Amino acid sequence: MIFSEILVTTDFSPAAKVAYDLATYQAKAVGADLTLVSVFPPFELPAVLQRQINDPESLQRLKEEYDLEMNKRVAELAKEAFHRQDVKAVALFDSSPAKAITHYAKENGVSLIVIASHGRGSLKTLFLGTTTQKVIQSAECPVLVIPSLEDETA
């Protein structure tokens, strides 16, 4: 199977670094386009602060600054972590990372999703992370899961 559009996810964790490397290798091997996606919670100011600001323009400006800063974080990582590979950087804003990732993949013709799994918890050898599980269940393309390399000796 040849992948023409590869999406690699990031939560900026050390576990995601291996996913970057494997996605870069695969993209170079087959000449695929590579997109780095990170999902952030939507901008939400606590109600107490909203009442204190009480200015819709200021609230909109704060939201725009937040969106800009998150996009900047993803763009900087895309420049630094992908071995000079041309990478499209995308910041998504959603309370459900899995839903945002799979929706983006479907809408943009992604042919492979690469995602790192943290496998947190006492049964980490049996269960993947919640986001990873949901992506696998709802993605319409293959999903390459990169297991966490932390605690390999345990």
HUGI-V762228 format. One line per field, one symbol per residue. ss: DSSP state (H for helix, E for strand, C for the rest). burial: b if it has 24 or more other C-alpha atoms within 12 Angstrom, else e. A space follows every 10 residues. Layout:
ss = ???
burial = ???
This chain:
ss = CCCCEEEEEC CCCHHHHHHH HHHHHHHHHH CCEEEEEEEE CCCCCCHHHH HHHCCHHHHH HHHHHHHHHH HHHHHHHHHH CCCCCCEEEE EEECCCHHHH HHHHHHHCCC CEEEEEECCC CCCCCCCCCH HHHHHHHHCC CEEEEEECCC CCCC
burial = eebbbbbbbb bbeebbbbbb bbbbebbbee ebbbbbbbbb eeeeeeeeee eeeeeeeeee eeeeeebeeb bebbbebbee bbeebebbbb bbbeeebbbb bbbbbeeeeb bbbbbbbbbe eeeeeeebbe bbbebbeebe bbbbbbbbee eeee
